[in-house]
Amino acid sequence: MSDPTNPTPPHAGWRLECTYAALPSLLHASSRPVPVAGPKMVIFNHALARTLGLDPTELSRAEHAAIFAGNDLMEGSQPLAQAYAGHQYGHFTPLGDGRAILLGEQITPTGERFDIQLKGSGPTRFSRRGDGRAALGPMLREYLISEAMYALGIPTTRSLAVVTTGELVYRQSPLPGAVLTRVAASHIRVGTFEWVAAHQDMAALQALADYTIQRHYPELATAEQPYLSLLNAVIERQARLIAQWMNVGFIHGVMNTDNMALSGETIDYGPCAFMDTYDPATKFSSIDQHGRYAYANQAPIAQWNVTRFAETLLPLLHEEEPRAIEMANEAIHQFPDRFKWHWLAGMRRKLGLSNEESEDAALAEELLQWMHDNQADFTNTFRALSQEKLKDANLPENEAFRSWHERWLARRNRQTLSMDESRTLMRAANPSVIPRNHKVEEALEDAVERNDLVVLERFLSVLQRPYDYTIDQSEFQMPPPAGSCGYETFCGT
């Protein structure tokens, strides 16, 4: 077994710094990964490695699996578990990284800074009697979905590698253990601020807020009211992110405050899934019995989450609490309009519209209502409109659809774009392929049960080009067979 105190040689391209470790100790606890018996590389992200300034040829070699299992540490790493809290389904809970360890921050050749985190690397101070481990299936799922989201152009954490550990983890049954290496702009969450606020530590709160501004919103450092500006900036990024999710039919599934990253990235790919048949009440998470995080609830929940963030900032907004509350409320009340603006901008692109008219929202909403009434597939309906192949998509061209279609064509004619330009705009906004849930399960079953990555790797190659509209995507475009059981996802812990 490798020695976790033995750093790997620098020639692989690691340039780690650990600025988060310099924050007050309330925010983190030193925590080393627990070595595993037999680390083995399953999948490695060559393209992401190059972006990070790493040598993919070197790091994808079998012996480097020890790095991504946590058995070996990279030079410059200072492993720690981050402390945070979270409103989980509306209930406040102290949390922290119970099975994840931040190794450090990789500085890329362009000067960008990315967290390098191991997920499933063993227990920490925050594990709450958990084993701190992860199973192979959920880690491959996060790799697959996060890379698909990146290709769709949606801000997201990414996955650098998945390794198996040579050990079993025990959930409902014994499962092969694995560790995922997650890459993020940072892991600062709404819940991170909630943790500090709950401890009523003003010095730590200001240090965290200043660090967040420096890391993600440096342009705000000289603002007249930097902390109010931070709140407004987070509101803007979250409104845009949720709109992007909904424009492609993505349902996060567990929008707790500890899963809202202040960088504006999508984080945590446990119970997430993509919608097939359009239904605003769609949910997949086995935990979400009452649909709190259903598709149509994502924007209101995001506003609820940023409200919790605003509460933590009150002491920094104004010394007089009533005025601080007033300032926070003014900011929070902007969320619905910001979300609606981003959502409608996305829907205009999906419908091939380059200018704005007052009835555009109604046009989009009428199409969605028709899709709901006729149990139409969300992705394939927009793909068919983009290709002008409505019959090939088996869309029910009833009177309601024909009436809508005529209005849509008339609306497209009232703009300066040609029809060809409009179709190009639509194809750039409407993916031809998404991670269909039944296809995800097929790929994971082959990988986990049969140790066969052929289907997973082919699926990944298709998902990396979601807007190509090519023939090799065809088998991945079909919705699940009629009569399939309701799809359900799990958190993976």
N, C-alpha and C positions, 0 to 999 in steps of 0.2 A: 504494500500500500504506500502511496506517495506521501511525502512529508508536507503538510500544508504550510509550513514555515519556509519552504524552499521556493523562492521566486523563480518564475520562468525567465528565460533570457530575453533581452529587450529587442532582439532582431525581428520578432513577430509584429512589431509596430505599436505595441502598447505605450501610450503616453497618459498615464493616469494621474489625476489630481483628486483631492478629497476635501473640497471646500465645505461640503455639508457637515463634515466632522468638526469643523471649527465653530459651528453654531452651539448654543447652550446645551448642556448635557441632558436637559429635559427632553430634547427632541430625538435622542438616539441612544443606543446602547451598543458598546463593542460586542461583536458576535462573530465568531469564526464558523465557516461552513464545517459540518461534520463529515469527515472522509467516508467514502463508500467503498464497497468491496471490489467492484469490477466495472469501472466507468468505460462506456463504449459509445462512440459517436453514432448517432442515428441520422441526423440531418444537420447541415451547416449552410448558412446563408452567405454565399460567396459575394454577392452584389453588395449586401449591407456591410460586410467586412471591408470591402474596398472603400466604401463611403466613409467608414470610420478611420481609414488610414491603416488598416491591419493587412497582414499578408495572408490571403485566403489559402494559398498553397501550403504554407507552413502550418497554419492553425487547423486545417481540415485533416491533418495527418492523425492517425489513430492515437499516437501517444499524447496528443494534446487534449484528448477527451478528459484527462485529469483536471485541466484548467476549468472546463465547463461543468464539471461535477463538484468543484470546490476542493478537490484533493490538493491541488497546487494553487498558489496565489501568484498573480502577476506582479511584477515589480511596480511599486508605488501604490499598491492596494492597501486600503485601511478598512477592512470589513466591519460593517455595522448594520444593526437592525433599526429601522426608523420607527419612531413612536407616532401614533396618531389615534384619533377616535373616529367615530362614525355614527350617523343616524342610520340604522339598519331597519328598513321598513318602518321608518318614523320613530324608532326608539334609540335613544342615545346609548352607546356602548363604547367603553375603552377598548382599543384594539392594539395596533402595532403590527409590525412584520412578524407574523407567527411562523412563516415558512419561507421567508425571502431575506436575502442579505445583499446589501449594497456594497459592491467591491470598490467603487470609485467612479470617477467621471473621466471618460475618454475624451481627449482633445484631438479633434480631427485636423487634417492638413489645412482646412479652411478656417480653423480657429473656433469651430462650434464645440459645444460641450454636451456630452450625452452620458446619462447614468448607465452603468453596467451592473445589472442585478441578477443574482441567481435565485430562481424560484424552485423550491423543493429541496433546499440545501441543508435541511435539518432544523431542530428546534432552536428557538431564541428565548430571550427573556419574556417575550410577548406571546408565547405559543399556547398558553392556557391549557396545558396538559395535552396538546396535540403533538403529533410525531414530527411535524415540520417537513414532512415529505410530500411528494406528488407522484401521481401515477402517469404512465406513459401516454395514455389516451388523451386526457385533458391538456397535457403539454403540447402534443402534436396538434391538437385542436386550436390552441392559442397561436401556434406557429402558422397554421394554415389560414385562419381567419384574419389575423393581424396583417399578414402579407397581402391578403386579398383586399383588405381595407386600404392599405397603402397604395396598391395599384389602382383602386377606385378614386384616389386623390383625396382621401379623408384623413385628417390628422390622427395619428395613431402611434402608440408604442409599437416596437417591432421585435422580432425574434431573431437572434443571431445563431443559436444552436440548441439542439435537444440531444441529451445523452441519456442512456440508460445507466442504472447504478449497479446492476448485478444483484440487487436486493428486491424483496417484495415489500409492497405497502398493503396494509389491511384496511379495506373499507367494508362494503357488503360482502366482498370476497377478496382473496389475495390477488394483487395486480402487480405487474412489473413496474418498478420504481423508475423515476426519471427526474432530470433537472433541466429546466429551461433557462437560457440566458436571455433576459429581456433588456432591451435598449429603449431609453426614454429621454425626452428633453429634460425631465426630472420626475420624481415621484412625490412632489409636493401636492397635497390634496386639500380640499375643503376640510377634511377630517384632521389634517395636520394642524390647522388653525384652531379647530375645535378642541383638540388636545391641550394646546397652550392656554386657550381661554378658560377651559375647565380648571386649570391649575392657577389661574389668576396671576400669571407671571408677566408683568408688563414689559420687563426688559427682554424676555424671550419673545414675546409677541412682536415687539418692534424690530428685534433682530431678524425674526422670520419674515416679517413683511418687507424689510429692507433687502433681505437676501432674495426674496421672490421677485421684487422689482428689478434688482440688479441682474438676475439670471434670465428673466423672461420679458421684462418690460423696461429695459434700460432708458428708453426715451422718457419715462415718467419720473426719473430721479430728480429732475429739476422742475417738475410741475409745482404750481402754487400749492396744490393740495394732493400730494403724491398718493396718499392712501385712498382717498375718494377716487382718484384717477385709476388706481389699481382695481377697485371694485368695479368701476365702469368698464375697464378693459376685460376683466374676467367675464362680466355679463355679456359683452360683445362676442368674445370667443366661444362661450358656451352656446349662445343663441345660434351662432353660425354652425357650430358642430352638430347640434341636435337637428337643425334643418338639413344638413348634409346626410345624417343618418336616415332621416325620414324620406328624403328624395330617392334613396336606393332601397327602401323597405327594410332597413336594419333595425333590430330591436335589441337593445343592450341587455335587458333582463334583470339587472341588479344595480339600479342607479342609486345606491346608497351614497352618502356624502363622502365616504372614504374611497369611492370609485369615481370621483370628479376631480380630475387633475387640473391644477391652475394654469398649466401650460396650454390647455385647450386640446389636448390629445385624448383619444379614446383609450381607456385603460381597463383591463380585466375582461378576459374573454371566456368567462365560465358559462353562464346560462344564456349567452347571446345566440341569436339565429336570424336568418333572413326570411321575410314573409313570402309565401307563395301566393295563394289566393288573397286578394285585397280585402282586409277586414280591419277597421281601426281598433277593434277590441282584441286583436291577436296578441297572445303572450305564449311563451314557451317554458319559462322557468318552473320547475317542480315546486319551488318554494313559494312562488308568487300566486297564492291561492285566490286572491281577490283582485288580481289584475292591476295592482298599484303601478307597475312598470310596463303596462301594455303599450302598444305602439302609439296610440293617440294620447297617452298620458305623459309621454316623455318630455314635452316642452313644459307643461305645468310642474312636473317633478324637478326639472332643471331649475326653474324659477324658485321652487321651494328650497332647493339645495343652495343656490346663491344667496338666498335670504339667511340661511344659517351662516354662510361665510360673512355676510354683512354684519351679523350680530357680533361676530368675533372682533370685527374691526372698530366697533363703536368707540372704544377708548382712544383710538388713534384718529378718529374722524373729527371729534370736537370735545373739548373739556367739559362742556355742558351736555349731559346725556340727552335731554329732550331735543336739542339741536342736532346731535349726532344721529338720533333716530329719524328725525325729519330728513336729513341728508341721505341716509341709507334708503329710506322709503322712496325718495325721489328717484334714486338710481334703480332700485329694484323694479319699480313700476314701468321702467323702459323695456323690460325684458320681453313682454308679449309683442310689442311693436317691432323690436329688433329681430325676434324669431320670425315673425310673419314676413318681414322684409326679405330675410335670407331664404326662407322657404319659397316665397313667391318668385324670387329671382331664379332659384333653382328650377321651379316648375315652368317658368317662361322658357328657360333653356331646353328643358325636356320637351316642350311643345314647339320649339323652333322659333321662338319670338325674341327679337332683339330690341324692341322698344317697349314702352309701357302704355297700357290703356287701363282705364278704371275698372273694366269688367273682366280683367284677366284672372283675378282670384276666383270669380264665379265660374269662369270657363274651366279652370283646373278642378275646382270642387265638384262641378257637375260630372266631369269625367270620372273622378274618384267615386262618386255616388253610383254612377252607372256600373263601374267595376264591382262595387260592393253588391249591388242588386243582382248582378249577373254572375257572381262568383268568378270574375276574371282574374287571371294571373297578373300581378302587379308589374313585374319586370317584362314579361313577354308582351303585355299590352303596349307598353311604351316602345319596346323593340319593334313591334309590328307597325306602329305609327311611324317610326323612324325609317323603316324600310318600305313603307306603303305596301305591305303585304298582309292585309288584314285577314284574308281568307286562309292564308297559310298558317296563321296563328289560331285559327278556329274561334275567332271572336264572334259572338252572336250579334250580327248586324240587324238588330231590331229597330223599330221606329225611333226609340229614344237615342240610340247610337247614331243613326243617320242624321237626326236633327242636330245633335251635338257636332258631328263631323262636318256638316255644312257650315256651321258657325265658326268652327275652328279654321276651315279653309279660307273663309272670308276674312277672318282675323289675320291669317298669315299673309293674305294679299294686301293688307293695309300696312305694310312696312316696306322699307327699302331693300331688304334682303331678297335675293332671288330664291326660287324654290330649291335650287341646288344648294345654295348657301344655308338655307333653313334646315335642309336635311343634314348637312354637315354639322351644324350646331347641335341638332338633336342627337346624332350619333356620338358626339363628344360628351353628352350629358346622360345618355341612356345606355347602361351596360348591356351587352349582349349576353353576358354570362355572369352569374353570382355564385357564391358558395351554397348551392342548393343543399338543404339539410340532409336529404336522403343520400346525396352524393358524398357529403362530408362523412356520414356514418359508414358508407361503403369503404371509403379510403382509410378511415381509422380502423375499421375491423380488419382489413387486410394487413395493415401495419402492425397492429397489436396482437391479433390472434394468430396470424400466419407469418409474421416477420417479413412481410412483402411490401416494399415501398413503391412498387411500380405504379400502382393506381394513384397513390398520394402525390408522387412526383409529377406524373402526367397532369393531374388536376391542378397542381400548383403552376405548372407551365402555362396552362390555359387561363387561370385566374390572374396571372401577371399581365395579361393583355385583354382586359375586360371589354374594351371598346373597339376591338378589331373587326367584329362581324365576319369571322372566317368559318370555313366549313368544319374545321377541327373542333369547334365549340359546340357543334350540334347536339352531341349526346349529353352534354352538361346543361343544356337549355331546358330540358323537359322537366315539368313539375312532377311531383311524386305520383305514382299510379293511383287512379281513382280507387277510393275505398281504403286507402292507407290509414292506419291508425294515427291519431293525433300525435304530433311530434312533441317530445318533452326533453328539456335540457336540465343539466345538473351543475352544481357549483364546482365540483371536482375536488372538494376537500373532504 
